[in-house]
């Protein structure tokens, strides 16, 4: 994702080999909430659009708090991603 953030995505058949614990049913349970700081509102909107285009979904509208803009999505496997951008204050 960047020079300092790396993301590994695996097929479930590979993922289950990493742990003896069962993979949860993400249609009923939230397994993980990933939060990423983005460089701009445009980056957030673009990532949400891309996620929805490949089978993800949004569960709420984007929120503008003035100092912070955020939006979130569930990826096709049901994992939650919260994206946010904060403005610099003087």
Biotite code that builds the C-alpha atoms (Angstrom):
import biotite.structure as struc

atoms = struc.array([
    struc.Atom([0.000, 0.000, 0.000], chain_id="A", res_id=1, res_name="UNK", atom_name="CA", element="C"),
    struc.Atom([2.986, 2.288, 0.603], chain_id="A", res_id=2, res_name="UNK", atom_name="CA", element="C"),
    struc.Atom([6.670, 2.153, 1.455], chain_id="A", res_id=3, res_name="UNK", atom_name="CA", element="C"),
    struc.Atom([5.748, 1.638, 5.103], chain_id="A", res_id=4, res_name="UNK", atom_name="CA", element="C"),
    struc.Atom([2.425, -0.225, 4.959], chain_id="A", res_id=5, res_name="UNK", atom_name="CA", element="C"),
    struc.Atom([2.182, -3.677, 3.424], chain_id="A", res_id=6, res_name="UNK", atom_name="CA", element="C"),
    struc.Atom([-0.983, -5.703, 2.954], chain_id="A", res_id=7, res_name="UNK", atom_name="CA", element="C"),
    struc.Atom([-1.178, -9.410, 2.232], chain_id="A", res_id=8, res_name="UNK", atom_name="CA", element="C"),
    struc.Atom([-4.434, -10.804, 0.856], chain_id="A", res_id=9, res_name="UNK", atom_name="CA", element="C"),
    struc.Atom([-4.913, -14.567, 0.729], chain_id="A", res_id=10, res_name="UNK", atom_name="CA", element="C"),
    struc.Atom([-7.506, -16.967, -0.590], chain_id="A", res_id=11, res_name="UNK", atom_name="CA", element="C"),
    struc.Atom([-9.400, -18.582, 2.296], chain_id="A", res_id=12, res_name="UNK", atom_name="CA", element="C"),
    struc.Atom([-7.882, -21.980, 1.452], chain_id="A", res_id=13, res_name="UNK", atom_name="CA", element="C"),
    struc.Atom([-4.420, -20.507, 2.101], chain_id="A", res_id=14, res_name="UNK", atom_name="CA", element="C"),
    struc.Atom([-5.475, -18.285, 5.000], chain_id="A", res_id=15, res_name="UNK", atom_name="CA", element="C"),
    struc.Atom([-6.776, -21.212, 7.069], chain_id="A", res_id=16, res_name="UNK", atom_name="CA", element="C"),
    struc.Atom([-3.272, -22.723, 7.087], chain_id="A", res_id=17, res_name="UNK", atom_name="CA", element="C"),
    struc.Atom([-1.964, -19.775, 9.176], chain_id="A", res_id=18, res_name="UNK", atom_name="CA", element="C"),
    struc.Atom([-3.887, -20.634, 12.354], chain_id="A", res_id=19, res_name="UNK", atom_name="CA", element="C"),
    struc.Atom([-5.590, -23.617, 13.979], chain_id="A", res_id=20, res_name="UNK", atom_name="CA", element="C"),
    struc.Atom([-8.564, -21.331, 14.816], chain_id="A", res_id=21, res_name="UNK", atom_name="CA", element="C"),
    struc.Atom([-11.628, -21.275, 12.576], chain_id="A", res_id=22, res_name="UNK", atom_name="CA", element="C"),
    struc.Atom([-12.290, -18.397, 10.210], chain_id="A", res_id=23, res_name="UNK", atom_name="CA", element="C"),
    struc.Atom([-15.316, -16.456, 11.437], chain_id="A", res_id=24, res_name="UNK", atom_name="CA", element="C"),
    struc.Atom([-18.507, -15.961, 9.482], chain_id="A", res_id=25, res_name="UNK", atom_name="CA", element="C"),
    struc.Atom([-18.183, -12.274, 8.558], chain_id="A", res_id=26, res_name="UNK", atom_name="CA", element="C"),
    struc.Atom([-21.848, -12.084, 7.583], chain_id="A", res_id=27, res_name="UNK", atom_name="CA", element="C"),
    struc.Atom([-22.610, -12.336, 11.326], chain_id="A", res_id=28, res_name="UNK", atom_name="CA", element="C"),
    struc.Atom([-19.414, -11.187, 13.074], chain_id="A", res_id=29, res_name="UNK", atom_name="CA", element="C"),
    struc.Atom([-16.856, -8.435, 12.584], chain_id="A", res_id=30, res_name="UNK", atom_name="CA", element="C"),
    struc.Atom([-13.453, -10.085, 12.449], chain_id="A", res_id=31, res_name="UNK", atom_name="CA", element="C"),
    struc.Atom([-11.255, -7.014, 12.074], chain_id="A", res_id=32, res_name="UNK", atom_name="CA", element="C"),
    struc.Atom([-11.548, -3.242, 11.668], chain_id="A", res_id=33, res_name="UNK", atom_name="CA", element="C"),
    struc.Atom([-8.741, -1.761, 9.603], chain_id="A", res_id=34, res_name="UNK", atom_name="CA", element="C"),
    struc.Atom([-8.237, 1.998, 9.896], chain_id="A", res_id=35, res_name="UNK", atom_name="CA", element="C"),
    struc.Atom([-6.137, 3.854, 7.346], chain_id="A", res_id=36, res_name="UNK", atom_name="CA", element="C"),
    struc.Atom([-5.176, 7.504, 7.276], chain_id="A", res_id=37, res_name="UNK", atom_name="CA", element="C"),
    struc.Atom([-5.426, 8.783, 3.709], chain_id="A", res_id=38, res_name="UNK", atom_name="CA", element="C"),
    struc.Atom([-3.800, 11.780, 2.071], chain_id="A", res_id=39, res_name="UNK", atom_name="CA", element="C"),
    struc.Atom([-7.049, 13.397, 0.895], chain_id="A", res_id=40, res_name="UNK", atom_name="CA", element="C"),
    struc.Atom([-10.807, 13.154, 0.588], chain_id="A", res_id=41, res_name="UNK", atom_name="CA", element="C"),
    struc.Atom([-10.279, 12.250, -3.060], chain_id="A", res_id=42, res_name="UNK", atom_name="CA", element="C"),
    struc.Atom([-8.139, 9.247, -2.075], chain_id="A", res_id=43, res_name="UNK", atom_name="CA", element="C"),
    struc.Atom([-10.831, 8.075, 0.351], chain_id="A", res_id=44, res_name="UNK", atom_name="CA", element="C"),
    struc.Atom([-13.623, 8.387, -2.198], chain_id="A", res_id=45, res_name="UNK", atom_name="CA", element="C"),
    struc.Atom([-11.500, 6.607, -4.814], chain_id="A", res_id=46, res_name="UNK", atom_name="CA", element="C"),
    struc.Atom([-10.695, 3.677, -2.494], chain_id="A", res_id=47, res_name="UNK", atom_name="CA", element="C"),
    struc.Atom([-14.350, 3.290, -1.496], chain_id="A", res_id=48, res_name="UNK", atom_name="CA", element="C"),
    struc.Atom([-15.400, 3.376, -5.163], chain_id="A", res_id=49, res_name="UNK", atom_name="CA", element="C"),
    struc.Atom([-12.810, 0.704, -6.046], chain_id="A", res_id=50, res_name="UNK", atom_name="CA", element="C"),
    struc.Atom([-13.887, -1.519, -3.144], chain_id="A", res_id=51, res_name="UNK", atom_name="CA", element="C"),
    struc.Atom([-17.542, -1.344, -4.175], chain_id="A", res_id=52, res_name="UNK", atom_name="CA", element="C"),
    struc.Atom([-16.600, -2.033, -7.820], chain_id="A", res_id=53, res_name="UNK", atom_name="CA", element="C"),
    struc.Atom([-15.004, -5.377, -6.863], chain_id="A", res_id=54, res_name="UNK", atom_name="CA", element="C"),
    struc.Atom([-17.859, -6.580, -4.656], chain_id="A", res_id=55, res_name="UNK", atom_name="CA", element="C"),
    struc.Atom([-17.493, -4.655, -1.402], chain_id="A", res_id=56, res_name="UNK", atom_name="CA", element="C"),
    struc.Atom([-20.215, -2.440, 0.046], chain_id="A", res_id=57, res_name="UNK", atom_name="CA", element="C"),
    struc.Atom([-20.666, 0.645, 2.135], chain_id="A", res_id=58, res_name="UNK", atom_name="CA", element="C"),
    struc.Atom([-22.773, 0.518, 5.275], chain_id="A", res_id=59, res_name="UNK", atom_name="CA", element="C"),
    struc.Atom([-22.990, 4.257, 5.937], chain_id="A", res_id=60, res_name="UNK", atom_name="CA", element="C"),
    struc.Atom([-22.525, 7.574, 4.192], chain_id="A", res_id=61, res_name="UNK", atom_name="CA", element="C"),
    struc.Atom([-19.259, 9.504, 4.255], chain_id="A", res_id=62, res_name="UNK", atom_name="CA", element="C"),
    struc.Atom([-18.979, 11.914, 7.187], chain_id="A", res_id=63, res_name="UNK", atom_name="CA", element="C"),
    struc.Atom([-17.407, 15.371, 7.161], chain_id="A", res_id=64, res_name="UNK", atom_name="CA", element="C"),
    struc.Atom([-16.569, 16.596, 10.669], chain_id="A", res_id=65, res_name="UNK", atom_name="CA", element="C"),
    struc.Atom([-14.758, 19.709, 9.435], chain_id="A", res_id=66, res_name="UNK", atom_name="CA", element="C"),
    struc.Atom([-11.333, 18.699, 10.767], chain_id="A", res_id=67, res_name="UNK", atom_name="CA", element="C"),
    struc.Atom([-11.791, 15.083, 9.630], chain_id="A", res_id=68, res_name="UNK", atom_name="CA", element="C"),
    struc.Atom([-13.416, 13.344, 6.667], chain_id="A", res_id=69, res_name="UNK", atom_name="CA", element="C"),
    struc.Atom([-14.162, 9.632, 6.899], chain_id="A", res_id=70, res_name="UNK", atom_name="CA", element="C"),
    struc.Atom([-15.851, 6.875, 4.987], chain_id="A", res_id=71, res_name="UNK", atom_name="CA", element="C"),
    struc.Atom([-15.855, 3.119, 5.374], chain_id="A", res_id=72, res_name="UNK", atom_name="CA", element="C"),
    struc.Atom([-16.610, -0.068, 3.504], chain_id="A", res_id=73, res_name="UNK", atom_name="CA", element="C"),
    struc.Atom([-16.795, -3.814, 3.949], chain_id="A", res_id=74, res_name="UNK", atom_name="CA", element="C"),
    struc.Atom([-14.538, -5.665, 1.538], chain_id="A", res_id=75, res_name="UNK", atom_name="CA", element="C"),
    struc.Atom([-15.888, -8.692, -0.388], chain_id="A", res_id=76, res_name="UNK", atom_name="CA", element="C"),
    struc.Atom([-14.881, -10.947, 2.555], chain_id="A", res_id=77, res_name="UNK", atom_name="CA", element="C"),
    struc.Atom([-16.792, -8.796, 5.066], chain_id="A", res_id=78, res_name="UNK", atom_name="CA", element="C"),
    struc.Atom([-13.789, -7.096, 6.677], chain_id="A", res_id=79, res_name="UNK", atom_name="CA", element="C"),
    struc.Atom([-14.354, -3.494, 7.746], chain_id="A", res_id=80, res_name="UNK", atom_name="CA", element="C"),
    struc.Atom([-12.144, -0.649, 6.503], chain_id="A", res_id=81, res_name="UNK", atom_name="CA", element="C"),
    struc.Atom([-12.396, 2.836, 7.976], chain_id="A", res_id=82, res_name="UNK", atom_name="CA", element="C"),
    struc.Atom([-10.642, 5.520, 5.939], chain_id="A", res_id=83, res_name="UNK", atom_name="CA", element="C"),
    struc.Atom([-9.999, 8.989, 7.317], chain_id="A", res_id=84, res_name="UNK", atom_name="CA", element="C"),
    struc.Atom([-8.265, 12.236, 6.381], chain_id="A", res_id=85, res_name="UNK", atom_name="CA", element="C"),
    struc.Atom([-7.549, 15.006, 8.865], chain_id="A", res_id=86, res_name="UNK", atom_name="CA", element="C"),
    struc.Atom([-6.738, 18.586, 8.055], chain_id="A", res_id=87, res_name="UNK", atom_name="CA", element="C"),
    struc.Atom([-3.671, 20.197, 9.536], chain_id="A", res_id=88, res_name="UNK", atom_name="CA", element="C"),
    struc.Atom([-4.359, 22.796, 12.185], chain_id="A", res_id=89, res_name="UNK", atom_name="CA", element="C"),
    struc.Atom([-2.121, 25.878, 12.540], chain_id="A", res_id=90, res_name="UNK", atom_name="CA", element="C"),
])
